[in-house]
Amino acid sequence: YIYNSADLFVMPSISELEGIVVLEAMACGLPILVSNHENNGARQFVKNNGLLFQYDSCEDLQNKIKTIFKNDELREKMRKESLKLAQEFSLEKSIEKLEKLFTKLVEENKHKNEKAKIK
């Protein structure tokens, strides 16, 4: 309910492994603002659905918020892009990606074992 009542999601963290809360916000169609700190793994989610801000600059964060709120067209574009990008992290897509990875690894290992037997 909270995500759906918001107009924007801000992740000020300087250290996040993955940033699941960012994905949740994206799934609710929120534009996202994420700190650009190198230890913030949530940076990977910022495409055309939001902006990165300088992690140690309140002024930069303030300017990015203004940029999004002063431009209805940009905000709507970011909202739609968040919804679209969030679908790539659905349970079904995640399972599909894992299955492909496991299949690839099994095949690679199978070929390595066959080559080892030949030698």
Contact map, one row per residue, 1 for C-alpha under 8 A:
11111000000000000000000000000000000000000000000000000000000000000000000000000000000000000000000000000000000000000000000
11111100000000000000000000000000000000000000000000000000000000000000000000000000000000000000000000000000000000000000000
11111100100000000000000110010100000000000000000000000000000000000000000000000000000000000000000000000000000000000000000
11111110000000000000000000010000000000000000000000000000000000000000000000000000000000000000000000000000000000000000000
11111110000000000000000000000000000000000000000000000000000000000000000000000000000000000000000000000000000000000000000
01111111100000000000000000000100000000000000000000000000000000000000000000000000000000000000000000000000000000000000000
00011111100000000000000000000110000000000000000000000000000000000000000000000000000000000000000000000000000000000000000
00000111110000000000000000000111100000000000000000000000000000000000000000000000000000000000000000000000000000000000000
00100111111000000000010010000111100000000000000000000000000000000000000000000000000000000000000000000000000000000000000
00000001111100000000000000000001110000000000000000000000000000000000000000000000000000000000000000000000000000000000000
00000000111110000000010000000001111000000000000000000000000000000000000000000000000000000000000000000000000000000000000
00000000011111000000000000000000111000000000000000000010000000000000000000000000000000000000000000000000000000000000000
00000000001111110000000000000000011000010000000000000010000000000000000000000000000000000000000000000000000000000000000
00000000000111110000000000000000001111110000000000000010000000000000000000000000000000000000000000000000000000000000000
00000000000011111000000000000000000010111000000000000000000000000000000000000000000000000000000000000000000000000000000
00000000000011111110000000000000000000111100000000000000000000000000000000000000000000000000000000000000000000000000000
00000000000000111110000000000000000000111100000000000000000000000000000000000000000000000000000000000000000000000000000
00000000000000011111000000000000000000011100000000000000000000000000000000000000000000000000000000000000000000000000000
00000000000000011111111000000000000000001100000000000000000000000000000000000000000000000000000000000000000000000000000
00000000000000000111111100000000000000000000000000000000000000000000000000000000000000000000000000000000000000000000000
00000000000000000011111110000000000000000000000000000000000000000000000000000000000000000000000000000000000000000000000
00000000101000000011111111000001000000000100100000000000000000000000000000000000000000000000000000000000000000000000000
00000000000000000011111111100000000000000000100000000000000000000000000000000000000001001000000000000000000000000000000
00100000000000000001111111110000000000000000000000000000000000000000000000000000000001000000000000000000000000000000000
00100000100000000000111111111101000000000000000000000000000000000000000000000000000000000000000000000000000000000000000
00000000000000000000011111111111000000000000000000000000000000000000000000000010011011000000000000000000000000000000000
00000000000000000000001111111100000000000000000000000000000000000000000000000000011001100000000000000000000000000000000
00110000000000000000000111111100000000000000000000000000000000000000000000000000011000000000000000000000000000000000000
00000000000000000000000011111110000000000000000000000000000000000000000000000011111000000000000000000000000000000000000
00100111100000000000000011111111000000000000000000000000000000000000000000000110011000000000000000000000000000000000000
00000011100000000000000001001111100000000000000011000000000000000000000000100110010000000000000000000000000000000000000
00000001111000000000010011000111110000000000010011100000000000000000000000000000000000000000000000000000000000000000000
00000001111100000000000000000011111000000000010001111000000000011000000000000000000000000000000000000000000000000000000
00000000011110000000000000000001111100000110010001111000000000000000000000000000000000000000000000000000000000000000000
00000000001111000000000000000000111110010010000000011110000000000000000000000000000000000000000000000000000000000000000
00000000000001000000000000000000011111010010000000011110000000000000000000000000000000000000000000000000000000000000000
00000000000001100000000000000000001111110000000000000110000000000000000000000000000000000000000000000000000000000000000
00000000000001000000000000000000000111111000000000000000000000000000000000000000000000000000000000000000000000000000000
00000000000001111000000000000000000011111000000000000000000000000000000000000000000000000000000000000000000000000000000
00000000000011111100000000000000001111111110000000000000000000000000000000000000000000000000000000000000000000000000000
00000000000000111110000000000000000001111111000000000000000000000000000000000000000000000000000000000000000000000000000
00000000000000011110010000000000010000011111110000000000000000000000000000000000000000000000000000000000000000000000000
00000000000000000000000000000000011100011111110000010000000000000000000000000000000000000000000000000000000000000000000
00000000000000000000000000000000000000001111111000000000000000000000000000000000000000000000000000000000000000000000000
00000000000000000000011000000000000000000111111000000000000000000000000000000000000000000000000000000000000000000000000
00000000000000000000000000000001110000000111111111110000000000000000000000000000000000000000000000000000000000000000000
00000000000000000000000000000000000000000001111111100000000000000000000000000000000000000000000000000000000000000000000
00000000000000000000000000000000000000000000011111100000000000000000000000001100110000000000000000000000000000000000000
00000000000000000000000000000011000000000000011111100000000000000000000000001111110000000000000000000000000000000000000
00000000000000000000000000000011110000000000011111110000000000000000000000000100000000000000000000000000000000000000000
00000000000000000000000000000001110000000000011111111000000000010000000000000000000000000000000000000000000000000000000
00000000000000000000000000000000111100000010010001111100000000000000000000000000000000000000000000000000000000000000000
00000000000000000000000000000000111100000000000000111110100110010000000000000000000000000000000000000000000000000000000
00000000000000000000000000000000001110000000000000011111100110000000000000000000000000000000000000000000000000000000000
00000000000111000000000000000000001110000000000000001111110000000000000000000000000000000000000000000000000000000000000
00000000000000000000000000000000000000000000000000000111110000000000000000000000000000000000000000000000000000000000000
00000000000000000000000000000000000000000000000000001111111110000000000000000000000000000000000000000000000000000000000
00000000000000000000000000000000000000000000000000000011111111000000000000000000000000000000000000000000000000000000000
00000000000000000000000000000000000000000000000000000000111111100000000000000000000000000000000000000000000000000000000
00000000000000000000000000000000000000000000000000001100111111110000000000000000000000000000000000000000000000000000000
00000000000000000000000000000000000000000000000000001100111111111000000000000000000000000000000000000000000000000000000
00000000000000000000000000000000000000000000000000000000011111111100000000000000000000000000000000000000000000000000000
00000000000000000000000000000000000000000000000000000000001111111110000000000000000000000000000000000000000000000000000
00000000000000000000000000000000100000000000000000101000000111111111000000000000000000000000000000000000000000000000000
00000000000000000000000000000000100000000000000000000000000011111111100000000000000000000000000000000000000000000000000
00000000000000000000000000000000000000000000000000000000000001111111110000000000000000000000000000000000000000000000000
00000000000000000000000000000000000000000000000000000000000000111111111000000000000000000000000000000000000000000000000
00000000000000000000000000000000000000000000000000000000000000011111111101100000000000000000000000000000000000000000000
00000000000000000000000000000000000000000000000000000000000000001111111100100000000000000000000000000000000000000000000
00000000000000000000000000000000000000000000000000000000000000000111111100000000000000000000000000000000000000000000000
00000000000000000000000000000000000000000000000000000000000000000011111111100000000000000000000000000000000000000000000
00000000000000000000000000000000000000000000000000000000000000000001111111110000000000000000000000000000000000000000000
00000000000000000000000000000000000000000000000000000000000000000000001111111000000000000000000000000000000000000000000
00000000000000000000000000000000000000000000000000000000000000000001001111111100000000000000000000000000000000000000000
00000000000000000000000000000010000000000000000000000000000000000001101111111110000000000000000000000000000000000000000
00000000000000000000000000000000000000000000000000000000000000000000000111111111000000000000000000000000000000000000000
00000000000000000000000000000000000000000000000110000000000000000000000011111111100000000000000000000000000000000000000
00000000000000000000000000000110000000000000000111000000000000000000000001111111110000000000000000000000000000000000000
00000000000000000000000001001110000000000000000010000000000000000000000000111111111000000000000000000000000000000000000
00000000000000000000000000001000000000000000000010000000000000000000000000011111111100000000000000000000000000000000000
00000000000000000000000000001000000000000000000110000000000000000000000000001111111110000000000000000000000000000000000
00000000000000000000000001111110000000000000000110000000000000000000000000000111111111000000000000000000000000000000000
00000000000000000000000001111100000000000000000000000000000000000000000000000011111111100000000000000000000000000000000
00000000000000000000000000000000000000000000000000000000000000000000000000000001111111110000000000000000000000000000000
00000000000000000000000001000000000000000000000000000000000000000000000000000000111111111000000000000000000000000000000
00000000000000000000001101100000000000000000000000000000000000000000000000000000011111111100000000000000000000000000000
00000000000000000000000000100000000000000000000000000000000000000000000000000000001111111100100000000000000000000000000
00000000000000000000000000000000000000000000000000000000000000000000000000000000000111111100110000000000000000000000000
00000000000000000000001000000000000000000000000000000000000000000000000000000000000011111110110000000000000000000000000
00000000000000000000000000000000000000000000000000000000000000000000000000000000000001111111110000000000000000000000000
00000000000000000000000000000000000000000000000000000000000000000000000000000000000000001111111000000000000000000000000
00000000000000000000000000000000000000000000000000000000000000000000000000000000000000000111111100000000000000000000000
00000000000000000000000000000000000000000000000000000000000000000000000000000000000000111111111110000000000000000000000
00000000000000000000000000000000000000000000000000000000000000000000000000000000000000011111111111000000000000000000000
00000000000000000000000000000000000000000000000000000000000000000000000000000000000000000011111111100000000000000000000
00000000000000000000000000000000000000000000000000000000000000000000000000000000000000000001111111110000000000000000000
00000000000000000000000000000000000000000000000000000000000000000000000000000000000000000000111111111000000000000000000
00000000000000000000000000000000000000000000000000000000000000000000000000000000000000000000011111111100000000000000000
00000000000000000000000000000000000000000000000000000000000000000000000000000000000000000000001111111110000000000000000
00000000000000000000000000000000000000000000000000000000000000000000000000000000000000000000000111111111000000000000000
00000000000000000000000000000000000000000000000000000000000000000000000000000000000000000000000011111111100000000000000
00000000000000000000000000000000000000000000000000000000000000000000000000000000000000000000000001111111110000000000000
00000000000000000000000000000000000000000000000000000000000000000000000000000000000000000000000000111111111000000000000
00000000000000000000000000000000000000000000000000000000000000000000000000000000000000000000000000011111111100000000000
00000000000000000000000000000000000000000000000000000000000000000000000000000000000000000000000000001111111110000000000
00000000000000000000000000000000000000000000000000000000000000000000000000000000000000000000000000000111111111000000000
00000000000000000000000000000000000000000000000000000000000000000000000000000000000000000000000000000011111111100000000
00000000000000000000000000000000000000000000000000000000000000000000000000000000000000000000000000000001111111110000000
00000000000000000000000000000000000000000000000000000000000000000000000000000000000000000000000000000000111111111000000
00000000000000000000000000000000000000000000000000000000000000000000000000000000000000000000000000000000011111111100000
00000000000000000000000000000000000000000000000000000000000000000000000000000000000000000000000000000000001111111110000
00000000000000000000000000000000000000000000000000000000000000000000000000000000000000000000000000000000000111111111000
00000000000000000000000000000000000000000000000000000000000000000000000000000000000000000000000000000000000011111111100
00000000000000000000000000000000000000000000000000000000000000000000000000000000000000000000000000000000000001111111110
00000000000000000000000000000000000000000000000000000000000000000000000000000000000000000000000000000000000000111111111
00000000000000000000000000000000000000000000000000000000000000000000000000000000000000000000000000000000000000011111111
00000000000000000000000000000000000000000000000000000000000000000000000000000000000000000000000000000000000000001111111
00000000000000000000000000000000000000000000000000000000000000000000000000000000000000000000000000000000000000000111111
00000000000000000000000000000000000000000000000000000000000000000000000000000000000000000000000000000000000000000011111
